[in-house]
Amino acid sequence: TQMQERFNAVKELIDTNLTPLQQRIVMQHDMDGDSYQDISRREQMTEAAVRQQLSRARKKIRELYYAQMEDKQ
């Protein structure tokens, strides 16, 4: 399905373009639903640092995804 294709494309971008820390944070927050507080404890970072890493990761994935979509057109 189209939804599965999008998921796979985003997963591939996450796996190949983010740092290991960013990958873990995205998976813990967006996939597993963990709170910033839980992630910050687990990763030994401040909550602000977790938010910043998540924001940077999402921005990078968004930019790469849209660039990929433009290339296909």
C-alpha positions as CSV (number, residue, x, y, z in Angstrom):
1,T,0.0,0.0,0.0
2,Q,1.0,3.6,-0.4
3,M,1.2,4.1,3.4
4,Q,3.5,1.1,3.8
5,E,5.7,2.5,1.0
6,R,6.0,5.9,2.8
7,F,6.8,4.2,6.1
8,N,9.5,2.1,4.4
9,A,11.0,5.2,2.7
10,V,11.1,7.2,6.0
11,K,12.5,4.2,7.9
12,E,15.3,3.9,5.3
13,L,16.1,7.6,5.6
14,I,16.3,7.2,9.4
15,D,18.5,4.2,9.2
16,T,20.9,5.7,6.7
17,N,21.0,9.5,7.5
18,L,20.7,10.0,11.2
19,T,23.3,9.6,13.9
20,P,22.9,6.5,16.1
21,L,21.8,8.8,18.9
22,Q,19.2,10.5,16.7
23,Q,18.0,7.1,15.5
24,R,17.5,5.9,19.1
25,I,15.6,9.0,20.1
26,V,13.3,9.0,17.1
27,M,12.5,5.3,17.6
28,Q,12.0,5.7,21.4
29,H,9.8,8.8,21.1
30,D,7.9,8.5,17.8
31,M,7.6,4.7,17.5
32,D,7.6,3.6,21.1
33,G,5.9,6.7,22.6
34,D,8.4,7.2,25.3
35,S,8.4,10.6,27.1
36,Y,11.3,13.1,26.9
37,Q,11.9,12.5,30.5
38,D,12.3,8.7,30.1
39,I,14.6,9.1,27.0
40,S,16.7,11.8,28.8
41,R,17.3,9.4,31.7
42,R,18.1,6.5,29.4
43,E,20.4,8.5,27.2
44,Q,21.9,10.5,30.1
45,M,21.0,13.8,28.5
46,T,18.8,16.8,29.5
47,E,15.3,16.8,28.2
48,A,16.1,20.0,26.3
49,A,19.0,18.1,24.5
50,V,16.6,15.2,23.7
51,R,14.1,17.7,22.2
52,Q,16.8,19.4,20.2
53,Q,18.1,16.1,18.8
54,L,14.6,15.0,17.9
55,S,13.9,18.3,16.2
56,R,17.1,18.1,14.2
57,A,16.4,14.5,13.2
58,R,12.9,15.3,12.1
59,K,14.0,18.3,10.1
60,K,16.7,16.3,8.3
61,I,14.3,13.5,7.5
62,R,11.6,15.9,6.3
63,E,14.1,17.6,4.0
64,L,15.5,14.4,2.6
65,Y,12.0,12.9,2.1
66,Y,10.7,15.9,0.1
67,A,13.9,16.0,-2.0
68,Q,13.4,12.3,-2.7
69,M,9.8,12.9,-3.7
70,E,10.8,15.7,-6.0
71,D,13.4,13.5,-7.7
72,K,10.7,10.9,-8.5
73,Q,8.5,13.5,-10.3
